[in-house]
Every structure is written in C-alpha cells, then in structure tokens.
Amino acid sequence: MLSQTLRALERDGLVERCVVASIPVKVSYAITPLGAELIDALQAMIDWAERRMGDVAQAQRAFDRRVAFVD
C-alpha cells in the first residue's frame, strides 16, 4: 500500500523518487517544490484541526448520545 501511495504522489509531481544502483537497491524520496507548496497550502487546515480536535470529539460524543436515545 505504501508503494502505491508513493507511486501516486510521484505521478502527481509531489515527490521525486531516486533509485541508487547498489546491493541491495536503495530508493529514496524527496518532496518536490510542488509538494512543498501543497504542504504550505494545507498548513492552516492542519493547524485548525489540531486546535479544534477536542471540540470535534465533544461534538461526536454529544451526537452519539442523542442518536443512542433515538435508535
């Protein structure tokens, strides 16, 4: 699954794959400028999610309590 994900990220131009001809073969990945730009764009969403994780969990618990009484 990891190799499929890395291949998709490479295809999208977000990571670059480098193969070193050695025994055993070594493969490394590096983020591309396009990938770095995506991280920058997503950082505000990541920060929000980290700040509000407790509020989301509280809302889920409240929902689950309400639904438990309905079912």
CHARMM-style PDB file with segment names, atoms N, HN, CA, C and O in Angstrom:
ATOM      1  N   MET     1       0.822  -1.191   0.000  1.00  0.00      PROA
ATOM      2  CA  MET     1       0.000   0.000   0.000  1.00  0.00      PROA
ATOM      3  C   MET     1       0.873   1.264   0.000  1.00  0.00      PROA
ATOM      4  O   MET     1       0.572   2.240  -0.687  1.00  0.00      PROA
ATOM      5  N   LEU     2       1.955   1.225   0.782  1.00  0.00      PROA
ATOM      6  HN  LEU     2       2.199   0.433   1.340  1.00  0.00      PROA
ATOM      7  CA  LEU     2       2.856   2.380   0.823  1.00  0.00      PROA
ATOM      8  C   LEU     2       3.457   2.641  -0.551  1.00  0.00      PROA
ATOM      9  O   LEU     2       3.538   3.791  -0.983  1.00  0.00      PROA
ATOM     10  N   SER     3       3.878   1.586  -1.240  1.00  0.00      PROA
ATOM     11  HN  SER     3       3.813   0.652  -0.889  1.00  0.00      PROA
ATOM     12  CA  SER     3       4.488   1.787  -2.560  1.00  0.00      PROA
ATOM     13  C   SER     3       3.474   2.358  -3.552  1.00  0.00      PROA
ATOM     14  O   SER     3       3.836   3.164  -4.409  1.00  0.00      PROA
ATOM     15  N   GLN     4       2.218   1.951  -3.444  1.00  0.00      PROA
ATOM     16  HN  GLN     4       1.924   1.297  -2.748  1.00  0.00      PROA
ATOM     17  CA  GLN     4       1.173   2.502  -4.316  1.00  0.00      PROA
ATOM     18  C   GLN     4       0.961   3.989  -4.035  1.00  0.00      PROA
ATOM     19  O   GLN     4       0.812   4.787  -4.961  1.00  0.00      PROA
ATOM     20  N   THR     5       0.947   4.354  -2.759  1.00  0.00      PROA
ATOM     21  HN  THR     5       1.068   3.706  -2.007  1.00  0.00      PROA
ATOM     22  CA  THR     5       0.762   5.751  -2.385  1.00  0.00      PROA
ATOM     23  C   THR     5       1.932   6.595  -2.867  1.00  0.00      PROA
ATOM     24  O   THR     5       1.735   7.679  -3.416  1.00  0.00      PROA
ATOM     25  N   LEU     6       3.150   6.101  -2.664  1.00  0.00      PROA
ATOM     26  HN  LEU     6       3.310   5.221  -2.218  1.00  0.00      PROA
ATOM     27  CA  LEU     6       4.327   6.836  -3.121  1.00  0.00      PROA
ATOM     28  C   LEU     6       4.333   6.977  -4.637  1.00  0.00      PROA
ATOM     29  O   LEU     6       4.701   8.028  -5.162  1.00  0.00      PROA
ATOM     30  N   ARG     7       3.933   5.937  -5.335  1.00  0.00      PROA
ATOM     31  HN  ARG     7       3.634   5.083  -4.908  1.00  0.00      PROA
ATOM     32  CA  ARG     7       3.866   5.995  -6.804  1.00  0.00      PROA
ATOM     33  C   ARG     7       2.851   7.051  -7.248  1.00  0.00      PROA
ATOM     34  O   ARG     7       3.107   7.794  -8.196  1.00  0.00      PROA
ATOM     35  N   ALA     8       1.711   7.121  -6.575  1.00  0.00      PROA
ATOM     36  HN  ALA     8       1.503   6.517  -5.806  1.00  0.00      PROA
ATOM     37  CA  ALA     8       0.687   8.119  -6.914  1.00  0.00      PROA
ATOM     38  C   ALA     8       1.203   9.533  -6.634  1.00  0.00      PROA
ATOM     39  O   ALA     8       0.964  10.444  -7.427  1.00  0.00      PROA
ATOM     40  N   LEU     9       1.904   9.723  -5.520  1.00  0.00      PROA
ATOM     41  HN  LEU     9       2.097   8.983  -4.876  1.00  0.00      PROA
ATOM     42  CA  LEU     9       2.471  11.030  -5.207  1.00  0.00      PROA
ATOM     43  C   LEU     9       3.539  11.420  -6.224  1.00  0.00      PROA
ATOM     44  O   LEU     9       3.655  12.586  -6.601  1.00  0.00      PROA
ATOM     45  N   GLU    10       4.309  10.442  -6.660  1.00  0.00      PROA
ATOM     46  HN  GLU    10       4.215   9.495  -6.354  1.00  0.00      PROA
ATOM     47  CA  GLU    10       5.312  10.702  -7.699  1.00  0.00      PROA
ATOM     48  C   GLU    10       4.626  11.085  -9.012  1.00  0.00      PROA
ATOM     49  O   GLU    10       5.045  12.026  -9.686  1.00  0.00      PROA
ATOM     50  N   ARG    11       3.595  10.368  -9.361  1.00  0.00      PROA
ATOM     51  HN  ARG    11       3.255   9.604  -8.814  1.00  0.00      PROA
ATOM     52  CA  ARG    11       2.852  10.645 -10.591  1.00  0.00      PROA
ATOM     53  C   ARG    11       2.262  12.052 -10.569  1.00  0.00      PROA
ATOM     54  O   ARG    11       2.223  12.733 -11.594  1.00  0.00      PROA
ATOM     55  N   ASP    12       1.799  12.486  -9.385  1.00  0.00      PROA
ATOM     56  HN  ASP    12       1.831  11.933  -8.552  1.00  0.00      PROA
ATOM     57  CA  ASP    12       1.205  13.816  -9.228  1.00  0.00      PROA
ATOM     58  C   ASP    12       2.250  14.922  -9.170  1.00  0.00      PROA
ATOM     59  O   ASP    12       1.908  16.104  -9.186  1.00  0.00      PROA
ATOM     60  N   GLY    13       3.527  14.541  -9.102  1.00  0.00      PROA
ATOM     61  HN  GLY    13       3.805  13.580  -9.089  1.00  0.00      PROA
ATOM     62  CA  GLY    13       4.586  15.530  -9.054  1.00  0.00      PROA
ATOM     63  C   GLY    13       4.864  16.060  -7.662  1.00  0.00      PROA
ATOM     64  O   GLY    13       5.512  17.097  -7.518  1.00  0.00      PROA
ATOM     65  N   LEU    14       4.389  15.371  -6.629  1.00  0.00      PROA
ATOM     66  HN  LEU    14       3.862  14.529  -6.745  1.00  0.00      PROA
ATOM     67  CA  LEU    14       4.548  15.847  -5.258  1.00  0.00      PROA
ATOM     68  C   LEU    14       5.817  15.319  -4.597  1.00  0.00      PROA
ATOM     69  O   LEU    14       6.361  15.958  -3.696  1.00  0.00      PROA
ATOM     70  N   VAL    15       6.288  14.161  -5.040  1.00  0.00      PROA
ATOM     71  HN  VAL    15       5.847  13.643  -5.772  1.00  0.00      PROA
ATOM     72  CA  VAL    15       7.552  13.605  -4.553  1.00  0.00      PROA
ATOM     73  C   VAL    15       8.384  13.152  -5.742  1.00  0.00      PROA
ATOM     74  O   VAL    15       7.869  12.887  -6.828  1.00  0.00      PROA
ATOM     75  N   GLU    16       9.679  13.073  -5.500  1.00  0.00      PROA
ATOM     76  HN  GLU    16      10.096  13.288  -4.617  1.00  0.00      PROA
ATOM     77  CA  GLU    16      10.612  12.604  -6.515  1.00  0.00      PROA
ATOM     78  C   GLU    16      11.269  11.340  -5.995  1.00  0.00      PROA
ATOM     79  O   GLU    16      11.694  11.287  -4.841  1.00  0.00      PROA
ATOM     80  N   ARG    17      11.354  10.332  -6.829  1.00  0.00      PROA
ATOM     81  HN  ARG    17      11.008  10.374  -7.767  1.00  0.00      PROA
ATOM     82  CA  ARG    17      11.921   9.035  -6.455  1.00  0.00      PROA
ATOM     83  C   ARG    17      13.324   8.937  -7.026  1.00  0.00      PROA
ATOM     84  O   ARG    17      13.549   9.247  -8.196  1.00  0.00      PROA
ATOM     85  N   CYS    18      14.262   8.507  -6.200  1.00  0.00      PROA
ATOM     86  HN  CYS    18      14.079   8.256  -5.250  1.00  0.00      PROA
ATOM     87  CA  CYS    18      15.645   8.334  -6.630  1.00  0.00      PROA
ATOM     88  C   CYS    18      16.088   6.916  -6.297  1.00  0.00      PROA
ATOM     89  O   CYS    18      16.035   6.494  -5.142  1.00  0.00      PROA
ATOM     90  N   VAL    19      16.529   6.179  -7.323  1.00  0.00      PROA
ATOM     91  HN  VAL    19      16.572   6.522  -8.262  1.00  0.00      PROA
ATOM     92  CA  VAL    19      16.984   4.807  -7.140  1.00  0.00      PROA
ATOM     93  C   VAL    19      18.500   4.785  -7.244  1.00  0.00      PROA
ATOM     94  O   VAL    19      19.074   5.290  -8.209  1.00  0.00      PROA
ATOM     95  N   VAL    20      19.146   4.194  -6.238  1.00  0.00      PROA
ATOM     96  HN  VAL    20      18.680   3.783  -5.454  1.00  0.00      PROA
ATOM     97  CA  VAL    20      20.596   4.057  -6.234  1.00  0.00      PROA
ATOM     98  C   VAL    20      20.922   2.604  -6.546  1.00  0.00      PROA
ATOM     99  O   VAL    20      20.500   1.691  -5.836  1.00  0.00      PROA
ATOM    100  N   ALA    21      21.681   2.403  -7.621  1.00  0.00      PROA
ATOM    101  HN  ALA    21      22.025   3.145  -8.197  1.00  0.00      PROA
ATOM    102  CA  ALA    21      22.055   1.044  -8.031  1.00  0.00      PROA
ATOM    103  C   ALA    21      23.111   0.508  -7.076  1.00  0.00      PROA
ATOM    104  O   ALA    21      24.306   0.756  -7.237  1.00  0.00      PROA
ATOM    105  N   SER    22      22.649  -0.220  -6.099  1.00  0.00      PROA
ATOM    106  HN  SER    22      21.679  -0.422  -5.969  1.00  0.00      PROA
ATOM    107  CA  SER    22      23.544  -0.827  -5.117  1.00  0.00      PROA
ATOM    108  C   SER    22      22.953  -2.175  -4.734  1.00  0.00      PROA
ATOM    109  O   SER    22      21.882  -2.555  -5.207  1.00  0.00      PROA
ATOM    110  N   ILE    23      23.656  -2.882  -3.881  1.00  0.00      PROA
ATOM    111  HN  ILE    23      24.526  -2.573  -3.497  1.00  0.00      PROA
ATOM    112  CA  ILE    23      23.138  -4.165  -3.405  1.00  0.00      PROA
ATOM    113  C   ILE    23      22.997  -4.045  -1.896  1.00  0.00      PROA
ATOM    114  O   ILE    23      24.013  -3.931  -1.209  1.00  0.00      PROA
ATOM    115  N   PRO    24      21.797  -4.066  -1.351  1.00  0.00      PROA
ATOM    116  CA  PRO    24      20.535  -4.062  -2.088  1.00  0.00      PROA
ATOM    117  C   PRO    24      20.268  -2.677  -2.704  1.00  0.00      PROA
ATOM    118  O   PRO    24      20.891  -1.683  -2.331  1.00  0.00      PROA
ATOM    119  N   VAL    25      19.348  -2.644  -3.635  1.00  0.00      PROA
ATOM    120  HN  VAL    25      18.842  -3.451  -3.938  1.00  0.00      PROA
ATOM    121  CA  VAL    25      18.962  -1.401  -4.281  1.00  0.00      PROA
ATOM    122  C   VAL    25      18.396  -0.459  -3.225  1.00  0.00      PROA
ATOM    123  O   VAL    25      17.608  -0.872  -2.374  1.00  0.00      PROA
ATOM    124  N   LYS    26      18.797   0.800  -3.283  1.00  0.00      PROA
ATOM    125  HN  LYS    26      19.437   1.136  -3.974  1.00  0.00      PROA
ATOM    126  CA  LYS    26      18.288   1.790  -2.328  1.00  0.00      PROA
ATOM    127  C   LYS    26      17.383   2.764  -3.073  1.00  0.00      PROA
ATOM    128  O   LYS    26      17.711   3.226  -4.166  1.00  0.00      PROA
ATOM    129  N   VAL    27      16.256   3.063  -2.474  1.00  0.00      PROA
ATOM    130  HN  VAL    27      15.989   2.688  -1.587  1.00  0.00      PROA
ATOM    131  CA  VAL    27      15.300   4.011  -3.046  1.00  0.00      PROA
ATOM    132  C   VAL    27      15.045   5.092  -2.006  1.00  0.00      PROA
ATOM    133  O   VAL    27      14.799   4.799  -0.836  1.00  0.00      PROA
ATOM    134  N   SER    28      15.106   6.332  -2.443  1.00  0.00      PROA
ATOM    135  HN  SER    28      15.306   6.570  -3.393  1.00  0.00      PROA
ATOM    136  CA  SER    28      14.777   7.433  -1.545  1.00  0.00      PROA
ATOM    137  C   SER    28      13.759   8.337  -2.225  1.00  0.00      PROA
ATOM    138  O   SER    28      13.629   8.351  -3.449  1.00  0.00      PROA
ATOM    139  N   TYR    29      13.058   9.075  -1.417  1.00  0.00      PROA
ATOM    140  HN  TYR    29      13.163   9.064  -0.423  1.00  0.00      PROA
ATOM    141  CA  TYR    29      12.037  10.002  -1.915  1.00  0.00      PROA
ATOM    142  C   TYR    29      12.305  11.375  -1.338  1.00  0.00      PROA
ATOM    143  O   TYR    29      12.762  11.507  -0.202  1.00  0.00      PROA
ATOM    144  N   ALA    30      12.018  12.388  -2.122  1.00  0.00      PROA
ATOM    145  HN  ALA    30      11.647  12.281  -3.044  1.00  0.00      PROA
ATOM    146  CA  ALA    30      12.165  13.775  -1.666  1.00  0.00      PROA
ATOM    147  C   ALA    30      10.945  14.554  -2.139  1.00  0.00      PROA
ATOM    148  O   ALA    30      10.379  14.287  -3.199  1.00  0.00      PROA
ATOM    149  N   ILE    31      10.568  15.504  -1.335  1.00  0.00      PROA
ATOM    150  HN  ILE    31      11.027  15.721  -0.473  1.00  0.00      PROA
ATOM    151  CA  ILE    31       9.424  16.337  -1.713  1.00  0.00      PROA
ATOM    152  C   ILE    31       9.869  17.309  -2.815  1.00  0.00      PROA
ATOM    153  O   ILE    31      10.989  17.820  -2.796  1.00  0.00      PROA
ATOM    154  N   THR    32       8.990  17.545  -3.748  1.00  0.00      PROA
ATOM    155  HN  THR    32       8.080  17.130  -3.763  1.00  0.00      PROA
ATOM    156  CA  THR    32       9.260  18.476  -4.835  1.00  0.00      PROA
ATOM    157  C   THR    32       8.781  19.875  -4.439  1.00  0.00      PROA
ATOM    158  O   THR    32       8.075  20.029  -3.443  1.00  0.00      PROA
ATOM    159  N   PRO    33       9.159  20.883  -5.207  1.00  0.00      PROA
ATOM    160  CA  PRO    33       8.624  22.221  -4.925  1.00  0.00      PROA
ATOM    161  C   PRO    33       7.087  22.246  -4.956  1.00  0.00      PROA
ATOM    162  O   PRO    33       6.461  22.955  -4.169  1.00  0.00      PROA
ATOM    163  N   LEU    34       6.492  21.481  -5.854  1.00  0.00      PROA
ATOM    164  HN  LEU    34       7.001  20.905  -6.494  1.00  0.00      PROA
ATOM    165  CA  LEU    34       5.029  21.406  -5.911  1.00  0.00      PROA
ATOM    166  C   LEU    34       4.473  20.800  -4.623  1.00  0.00      PROA
ATOM    167  O   LEU    34       3.471  21.279  -4.093  1.00  0.00      PROA
ATOM    168  N   GLY    35       5.120  19.749  -4.121  1.00  0.00      PROA
ATOM    169  HN  GLY    35       5.935  19.360  -4.552  1.00  0.00      PROA
ATOM    170  CA  GLY    35       4.692  19.135  -2.869  1.00  0.00      PROA
ATOM    171  C   GLY    35       4.844  20.067  -1.693  1.00  0.00      PROA
ATOM    172  O   GLY    35       3.985  20.107  -0.813  1.00  0.00      PROA
ATOM    173  N   ALA    36       5.945  20.830  -1.668  1.00  0.00      PROA
ATOM    174  HN  ALA    36       6.643  20.798  -2.384  1.00  0.00      PROA
ATOM    175  CA  ALA    36       6.161  21.799  -0.587  1.00  0.00      PROA
ATOM    176  C   ALA    36       5.096  22.886  -0.623  1.00  0.00      PROA
ATOM    177  O   ALA    36       4.628  23.341   0.421  1.00  0.00      PROA
ATOM    178  N   GLU    37       4.718  23.297  -1.820  1.00  0.00      PROA
ATOM    179  HN  GLU    37       5.098  22.927  -2.668  1.00  0.00      PROA
ATOM    180  CA  GLU    37       3.660  24.301  -1.957  1.00  0.00      PROA
ATOM    181  C   GLU    37       2.336  23.774  -1.415  1.00  0.00      PROA
ATOM    182  O   GLU    37       1.582  24.510  -0.778  1.00  0.00      PROA
ATOM    183  N   LEU    38       2.056  22.492  -1.672  1.00  0.00      PROA
ATOM    184  HN  LEU    38       2.668  21.895  -2.189  1.00  0.00      PROA
ATOM    185  CA  LEU    38       0.830  21.881  -1.164  1.00  0.00      PROA
ATOM    186  C   LEU    38       0.833  21.847   0.361  1.00  0.00      PROA
ATOM    187  O   LEU    38      -0.185  22.127   0.993  1.00  0.00      PROA
ATOM    188  N   ILE    39       1.971  21.508   0.946  1.00  0.00      PROA
ATOM    189  HN  ILE    39       2.798  21.281   0.432  1.00  0.00      PROA
ATOM    190  CA  ILE    39       2.062  21.484   2.410  1.00  0.00      PROA
ATOM    191  C   ILE    39       1.785  22.878   2.973  1.00  0.00      PROA
ATOM    192  O   ILE    39       1.050  23.029   3.949  1.00  0.00      PROA
ATOM    193  N   ASP    40       2.379  23.888   2.348  1.00  0.00      PROA
ATOM    194  HN  ASP    40       2.976  23.765   1.556  1.00  0.00      PROA
ATOM    195  CA  ASP    40       2.124  25.259   2.799  1.00  0.00      PROA
ATOM    196  C   ASP    40       0.635  25.596   2.727  1.00  0.00      PROA
ATOM    197  O   ASP    40       0.088  26.217   3.638  1.00  0.00      PROA
ATOM    198  N   ALA    41      -0.008  25.188   1.649  1.00  0.00      PROA
ATOM    199  HN  ALA    41       0.436  24.684   0.909  1.00  0.00      PROA
ATOM    200  CA  ALA    41      -1.434  25.483   1.475  1.00  0.00      PROA
ATOM    201  C   ALA    41      -2.287  24.745   2.507  1.00  0.00      PROA
ATOM    202  O   ALA    41      -3.311  25.270   2.945  1.00  0.00      PROA
ATOM    203  N   LEU    42      -1.886  23.556   2.894  1.00  0.00      PROA
ATOM    204  HN  LEU    42      -1.055  23.130   2.538  1.00  0.00      PROA
ATOM    205  CA  LEU    42      -2.669  22.748   3.842  1.00  0.00      PROA
ATOM    206  C   LEU    42      -2.378  23.081   5.302  1.00  0.00      PROA
ATOM    207  O   LEU    42      -3.134  22.674   6.184  1.00  0.00      PROA
ATOM    208  N   GLN    43      -1.299  23.812   5.574  1.00  0.00      PROA
ATOM    209  HN  GLN    43      -0.685  24.143   4.858  1.00  0.00      PROA
ATOM    210  CA  GLN    43      -0.874  24.043   6.953  1.00  0.00      PROA
ATOM    211  C   GLN    43      -1.952  24.724   7.797  1.00  0.00      PROA
ATOM    212  O   GLN    43      -2.117  24.377   8.967  1.00  0.00      PROA
ATOM    213  N   ALA    44      -2.680  25.673   7.239  1.00  0.00      PROA
ATOM    214  HN  ALA    44      -2.545  25.954   6.289  1.00  0.00      PROA
ATOM    215  CA  ALA    44      -3.742  26.342   8.009  1.00  0.00      PROA
ATOM    216  C   ALA    44      -4.820  25.340   8.412  1.00  0.00      PROA
ATOM    217  O   ALA    44      -5.341  25.404   9.525  1.00  0.00      PROA
ATOM    218  N   MET    45      -5.156  24.417   7.515  1.00  0.00      PROA
ATOM    219  HN  MET    45      -4.733  24.366   6.610  1.00  0.00      PROA
ATOM    220  CA  MET    45      -6.163  23.405   7.840  1.00  0.00      PROA
ATOM    221  C   MET    45      -5.631  22.445   8.916  1.00  0.00      PROA
ATOM    222  O   MET    45      -6.370  22.054   9.820  1.00  0.00      PROA
ATOM    223  N   ILE    46      -4.382  22.078   8.818  1.00  0.00      PROA
ATOM    224  HN  ILE    46      -3.782  22.395   8.084  1.00  0.00      PROA
ATOM    225  CA  ILE    46      -3.767  21.194   9.816  1.00  0.00      PROA
ATOM    226  C   ILE    46      -3.766  21.878  11.183  1.00  0.00      PROA
ATOM    227  O   ILE    46      -4.112  21.260  12.190  1.00  0.00      PROA
ATOM    228  N   ASP    47      -3.379  23.150  11.213  1.00  0.00      PROA
ATOM    229  HN  ASP    47      -3.098  23.651  10.395  1.00  0.00      PROA
ATOM    230  CA  ASP    47      -3.367  23.900  12.477  1.00  0.00      PROA
ATOM    231  C   ASP    47      -4.761  23.980  13.079  1.00  0.00      PROA
ATOM    232  O   ASP    47      -4.923  23.800  14.286  1.00  0.00      PROA
ATOM    233  N   TRP    48      -5.769  24.247  12.255  1.00  0.00      PROA
ATOM    234  HN  TRP    48      -5.637  24.393  11.275  1.00  0.00      PROA
ATOM    235  CA  TRP    48      -7.149  24.319  12.737  1.00  0.00      PROA
ATOM    236  C   TRP    48      -7.572  22.976  13.334  1.00  0.00      PROA
ATOM    237  O   TRP    48      -8.147  22.924  14.421  1.00  0.00      PROA
ATOM    238  N   ALA    49      -7.282  21.892  12.615  1.00  0.00      PROA
ATOM    239  HN  ALA    49      -6.814  21.934  11.732  1.00  0.00      PROA
ATOM    240  CA  ALA    49      -7.676  20.565  13.083  1.00  0.00      PROA
ATOM    241  C   ALA    49      -7.028  20.244  14.426  1.00  0.00      PROA
ATOM    242  O   ALA    49      -7.675  19.683  15.310  1.00  0.00      PROA
ATOM    243  N   GLU    50      -5.760  20.596  14.581  1.00  0.00      PROA
ATOM    244  HN  GLU    50      -5.235  21.052  13.862  1.00  0.00      PROA
ATOM    245  CA  GLU    50      -5.084  20.343  15.849  1.00  0.00      PROA
ATOM    246  C   GLU    50      -5.679  21.172  16.983  1.00  0.00      PROA
ATOM    247  O   GLU    50      -5.825  20.682  18.103  1.00  0.00      PROA
ATOM    248  N   ARG    51      -6.024  22.430  16.694  1.00  0.00      PROA
ATOM    249  HN  ARG    51      -5.906  22.829  15.785  1.00  0.00      PROA
ATOM    250  CA  ARG    51      -6.624  23.297  17.725  1.00  0.00      PROA
ATOM    251  C   ARG    51      -8.018  22.837  18.108  1.00  0.00      PROA
ATOM    252  O   ARG    51      -8.394  22.910  19.278  1.00  0.00      PROA
ATOM    253  N   ARG    52      -8.785  22.369  17.147  1.00  0.00      PROA
ATOM    254  HN  ARG    52      -8.480  22.310  16.196  1.00  0.00      PROA
ATOM    255  CA  ARG    52     -10.206  22.083  17.369  1.00  0.00      PROA
ATOM    256  C   ARG    52     -10.520  20.601  17.564  1.00  0.00      PROA
ATOM    257  O   ARG    52     -11.691  20.231  17.643  1.00  0.00      PROA
ATOM    258  N   MET    53      -9.502  19.751  17.643  1.00  0.00      PROA
ATOM    259  HN  MET    53      -8.551  20.053  17.579  1.00  0.00      PROA
ATOM    260  CA  MET    53      -9.703  18.304  17.790  1.00  0.00      PROA
ATOM    261  C   MET    53     -10.595  17.976  18.993  1.00  0.00      PROA
ATOM    262  O   MET    53     -11.468  17.114  18.901  1.00  0.00      PROA
ATOM    263  N   GLY    54     -10.379  18.653  20.102  1.00  0.00      PROA
ATOM    264  HN  GLY    54      -9.670  19.353  20.177  1.00  0.00      PROA
ATOM    265  CA  GLY    54     -11.196  18.418  21.296  1.00  0.00      PROA
ATOM    266  C   GLY    54     -12.647  18.798  21.073  1.00  0.00      PROA
ATOM    267  O   GLY    54     -13.546  18.096  21.534  1.00  0.00      PROA
ATOM    268  N   ASP    55     -12.891  19.906  20.368  1.00  0.00      PROA
ATOM    269  HN  ASP    55     -12.160  20.476  19.993  1.00  0.00      PROA
ATOM    270  CA  ASP    55     -14.262  20.339  20.089  1.00  0.00      PROA
ATOM    271  C   ASP    55     -14.974  19.344  19.175  1.00  0.00      PROA
ATOM    272  O   ASP    55     -16.158  19.058  19.354  1.00  0.00      PROA
ATOM    273  N   VAL    56     -14.248  18.828  18.205  1.00  0.00      PROA
ATOM    274  HN  VAL    56     -13.286  19.061  18.059  1.00  0.00      PROA
ATOM    275  CA  VAL    56     -14.842  17.836  17.297  1.00  0.00      PROA
ATOM    276  C   VAL    56     -15.183  16.561  18.072  1.00  0.00      PROA
ATOM    277  O   VAL    56     -16.263  15.996  17.897  1.00  0.00      PROA
ATOM    278  N   ALA    57     -14.271  16.114  18.918  1.00  0.00      PROA
ATOM    279  HN  ALA    57     -13.394  16.573  19.060  1.00  0.00      PROA
ATOM    280  CA  ALA    57     -14.535  14.911  19.725  1.00  0.00      PROA
ATOM    281  C   ALA    57     -15.738  15.125  20.639  1.00  0.00      PROA
ATOM    282  O   ALA    57     -16.552  14.217  20.810  1.00  0.00      PROA
ATOM    283  N   GLN    58     -15.857  16.311  21.224  1.00  0.00      PROA
ATOM    284  HN  GLN    58     -15.196  17.048  21.085  1.00  0.00      PROA
ATOM    285  CA  GLN    58     -17.005  16.624  22.087  1.00  0.00      PROA
ATOM    286  C   GLN    58     -18.305  16.603  21.278  1.00  0.00      PROA
ATOM    287  O   GLN    58     -19.315  16.077  21.745  1.00  0.00      PROA
ATOM    288  N   ALA    59     -18.286  17.164  20.084  1.00  0.00      PROA
ATOM    289  HN  ALA    59     -17.466  17.592  19.705  1.00  0.00      PROA
ATOM    290  CA  ALA    59     -19.478  17.158  19.232  1.00  0.00      PROA
ATOM    291  C   ALA    59     -19.854  15.736  18.845  1.00  0.00      PROA
ATOM    292  O   ALA    59     -21.039  15.406  18.787  1.00  0.00      PROA
ATOM    293  N   GLN    60     -18.872  14.896  18.582  1.00  0.00      PROA
ATOM    294  HN  GLN    60     -17.910  15.164  18.629  1.00  0.00      PROA
ATOM    295  CA  GLN    60     -19.155  13.499  18.240  1.00  0.00      PROA
ATOM    296  C   GLN    60     -19.796  12.766  19.405  1.00  0.00      PROA
ATOM    297  O   GLN    60     -20.746  12.005  19.220  1.00  0.00      PROA
ATOM    298  N   ARG    61     -19.272  12.996  20.613  1.00  0.00      PROA
ATOM    299  HN  ARG    61     -18.500  13.614  20.763  1.00  0.00      PROA
ATOM    300  CA  ARG    61     -19.853  12.341  21.792  1.00  0.00      PROA
ATOM    301  C   ARG    61     -21.293  12.797  22.016  1.00  0.00      PROA
ATOM    302  O   ARG    61     -22.163  11.983  22.325  1.00  0.00      PROA
ATOM    303  N   ALA    62     -21.546  14.102  21.859  1.00  0.00      PROA
ATOM    304  HN  ALA    62     -20.840  14.763  21.608  1.00  0.00      PROA
ATOM    305  CA  ALA    62     -22.903  14.628  22.030  1.00  0.00      PROA
ATOM    306  C   ALA    62     -23.841  14.027  20.988  1.00  0.00      PROA
ATOM    307  O   ALA    62     -24.971  13.659  21.311  1.00  0.00      PROA
ATOM    308  N   PHE    63     -23.392  13.927  19.767  1.00  0.00      PROA
ATOM    309  HN  PHE    63     -22.474  14.225  19.505  1.00  0.00      PROA
ATOM    310  CA  PHE    63     -24.199  13.330  18.704  1.00  0.00      PROA
ATOM    311  C   PHE    63     -24.505  11.877  19.032  1.00  0.00      PROA
ATOM    312  O   PHE    63     -25.652  11.440  18.937  1.00  0.00      PROA
ATOM    313  N   ASP    64     -23.470  11.125  19.420  1.00  0.00      PROA
ATOM    314  HN  ASP    64     -22.538  11.480  19.497  1.00  0.00      PROA
ATOM    315  CA  ASP    64     -23.649   9.706  19.731  1.00  0.00      PROA
ATOM    316  C   ASP    64     -24.653   9.509  20.875  1.00  0.00      PROA
ATOM    317  O   ASP    64     -25.439   8.561  20.850  1.00  0.00      PROA
ATOM    318  N   ARG    65     -24.630  10.401  21.877  1.00  0.00      PROA
ATOM    319  HN  ARG    65     -23.991  11.170  21.897  1.00  0.00      PROA
ATOM    320  CA  ARG    65     -25.602  10.294  22.977  1.00  0.00      PROA
ATOM    321  C   ARG    65     -27.021  10.548  22.466  1.00  0.00      PROA
ATOM    322  O   ARG    65     -27.955   9.839  22.840  1.00  0.00      PROA
ATOM    323  N   ARG    66     -27.179  11.564  21.608  1.00  0.00      PROA
ATOM    324  HN  ARG    66     -26.420  12.139  21.304  1.00  0.00      PROA
ATOM    325  CA  ARG    66     -28.514  11.859  21.072  1.00  0.00      PROA
ATOM    326  C   ARG    66     -29.039  10.719  20.210  1.00  0.00      PROA
ATOM    327  O   ARG    66     -30.206  10.344  20.316  1.00  0.00      PROA
ATOM    328  N   VAL    67     -28.187  10.173  19.365  1.00  0.00      PROA
ATOM    329  HN  VAL    67     -27.239  10.478  19.279  1.00  0.00      PROA
ATOM    330  CA  VAL    67     -28.590   9.109  18.459  1.00  0.00      PROA
ATOM    331  C   VAL    67     -28.916   7.839  19.243  1.00  0.00      PROA
ATOM    332  O   VAL    67     -29.824   7.097  18.870  1.00  0.00      PROA
ATOM    333  N   ALA    68     -28.186   7.586  20.322  1.00  0.00      PROA
ATOM    334  HN  ALA    68     -27.448   8.189  20.625  1.00  0.00      PROA
ATOM    335  CA  ALA    68     -28.418   6.380  21.127  1.00  0.00      PROA
ATOM    336  C   ALA    68     -29.838   6.373  21.694  1.00  0.00      PROA
ATOM    337  O   ALA    68     -30.430   5.305  21.852  1.00  0.00      PROA
ATOM    338  N   PHE    69     -30.392   7.548  22.003  1.00  0.00      PROA
ATOM    339  HN  PHE    69     -29.911   8.415  21.875  1.00  0.00      PROA
ATOM    340  CA  PHE    69     -31.738   7.628  22.539  1.00  0.00      PROA
ATOM    341  C   PHE    69     -32.791   7.466  21.454  1.00  0.00      PROA
ATOM    342  O   PHE    69     -33.921   7.075  21.749  1.00  0.00      PROA
ATOM    343  N   VAL    70     -32.451   7.756  20.218  1.00  0.00      PROA
ATOM    344  HN  VAL    70     -31.533   8.074  19.978  1.00  0.00      PROA
ATOM    345  CA  VAL    70     -33.399   7.670  19.101  1.00  0.00      PROA
ATOM    346  C   VAL    70     -33.515   6.236  18.586  1.00  0.00      PROA
ATOM    347  O   VAL    70     -34.609   5.760  18.285  1.00  0.00      PROA
ATOM    348  N   ASP    71     -32.386   5.566  18.491  1.00  0.00      PROA
ATOM    349  HN  ASP    71     -31.497   5.953  18.735  1.00  0.00      PROA
ATOM    350  CA  ASP    71     -32.375   4.208  17.920  1.00  0.00      PROA
ATOM    351  C   ASP    71     -33.029   3.194  18.782  1.00  0.00      PROA
ATOM    352  OT1 ASP    71     -33.087   2.019  18.419  1.00  0.00      PROA
TER     353      ASP     71
END
